[in-house]
Amino acid sequence: MFLKLIMKGILMMVSITFLLVANAFADTYPSKPIKLIVPYGAGGGGDTTSRFIADLASDILGVKVLVENKTGGGGTIGIGAVAKSKPDGYTIGFISTSPITIRPHFMKMPYKPMDDLTYLGQFVSSPMPVILRSGSKWKSFEDMMAFAKSNPGQLRWSTAGQKGGPHMAMLAAFKQEGASTTYVPFKGGAKALAALLGKTIDMAVISDFAAPLSAGTIKIIAESTPQRNPSAPDQKTLAELGYPLSPAIFFGLAGPSGLSKDVIDKWDSTLGQIMKSSKFIDLLKKLKATPKYANSADFTKSVTADYSAAGKVLAGVKF
């Protein structure tokens, strides 16, 4: 009897040890594929960089990071899906400025950017130039604006997402000048670029300008973000031209609120390693994008500050 009790005790201890070890392995993040939602269409700057990050992160994390394009609402549908996902780190998303710091101030959103998301890190600070076809009759931003003022509704233009930062910045400029124009919405910068080159529209404000600029099919006439575009340093920003809105553009990753410290730390480490990848830096150079890394804590601070600043500016602009 005594021997049986000892054996039962040993078996119980072995079982408990096995369960503890099994749970430890099960709780190690990540232990299964991760979904990376891109809220824009395939082929644009956000999609391209996200797919590159997914490939590099797959190697670093040892699990597949799978990209899913979930478009619509100028990025809000995809980000809404991220915000509503289970906070276990297995659904994250690409985010950019407009649906986080701009649109929430004047649109009903499927998420609250300051409450419903965990900001994992920033990897790009992107220029967002005002571009024309290289053969356009307008030689400058001033030429284009003069046409818009004297020909109501005839200037057709677009951005990567409706009611985003670039869209609102240009609306503010046109309103200040008393110009009436026609905005043509597209889902993503790649489609807006195709429409520009195909002469469906006359002007675009997008980040997908590197390849056509190198090919000589477009020209830059202004920059919509706070800093002049390194690819066209002689062209002024909208702020320098005297207009009220010139938002900074960031690319980053986010997950739903409530992510554990382990998940946040893992992505801090992963993004930090990706930013040291020569392959990723070369890609950003090709896209004419500026590498800018911020970990979760720093990215959260900058997003919060940008959100507050944009709210104050937009409150003073009556659309």
Secondary structure, 3 states (H helix, E strand, C coil): CHHHHHHHHHHHHHHHHHHHHHHHHHHCCCCCCEEEEECCCCCCHHHHHHHHHHHHHHHHHCCCEEEEECCCHHHHHHHHHHHCCCCCCCEEEEEEHHHHHHHHHCCCCCCCCCCCEEEEEEEEECCCEEEEECCCCCCCHHHHHHHHHHCCCCCEEEECCCCCHHHHHHHHHHHHHCCCCEECCCCCHHHHHHHHHCCCCCEEECCCCHHHHHHCCEEEEEECCCCCCCCCCCCCECCCCCCCCCCCCEEEEEEECCCCHHHHHHHHHHHHHHCCCHHHHHHHHHCCCEEEEECHHHHHHHHHHHHHHHHHHHHCCCC
